[in-house]
Amino acid sequence: MRKILFSGLVLVLIALDQLSKLWIVNNIPLGEVKSFLPGIFSLTYLQNRGAAFSILQDQQWFFALVTCIVIGVAIYYAHKMIHGSLWFLTGLLLIIAGGLGNFIDRMRLGYVVDMVHLDFMDFAIFNVADSYLTIGVIVLMIALWKEEDGSNH
């Protein structure tokens, strides 16, 4: 039952990521910034041909290879630990969904659609899949810390 739920959640998260990107592409011109929650964040449409902070521009095959390896490892551990810690599985679920969300963009478009611009700080513009990846890594670190600490019940 956990495998079905896990797989279903991954698909739902990927769909949310792809739908948010589709909405941005269809409603905001490339490079334009539209206020969403003033003082918190705005929406914009950028085409990121690199990785985080636009590093390694136009290295799509490198990103595809790294993504396949990371997702492959995450799927392996998710399968192996499917009845284990929910923290661990949640972290893996978010990493898989985020990696696949951006992978779909890279393979389909040749770039990743980014859209979230934080108004209160100077930070890279990111997307929903990037949020999944960031939160997934944090949750996975907590799960590993809890396991190492022996408090993973």
Salt bridges, closest charged atoms under 4 A:
ASP17 OD2 - LYS21 NZ 2.91
GLU32 OE2 - LYS34 NZ 3.21
ASP105 OD2 - LYS21 NZ 2.98
ASP119 OD1 - HIS117 ND1 3.30
